[in-house]
Amino acid sequence: MDLQTRKIEFVQEFLKLQSEEMISQFENLMKKKSSKTESVLKPMSLKELNSRIDKSEQDFKTGKFKTSAQLLEKYR
């Protein structure tokens, strides 16, 4: 079963829930997961950002990249 189908089925089951406690638990889980992800990400300095841009441009010039079609094919 692909991810899109799983998400649709999850939402359908979620909409059937009648328990406020269960819905609160899902909300708390999502908030906890979201804040955990945000705490892992840290902002880049302008110098770091420019360095990444330069590296990306150099990689592109030297052919070190994949097209969107290649990426889509990989994850299908």
Summary of the structure (lengths in Angstrom):
residues: 76
radius of gyration: 20.1
end to end distance: 11.8
largest distance: 56.7
contacts: 122
relative contact order: 0.05
helix: 76%
strand: 0%
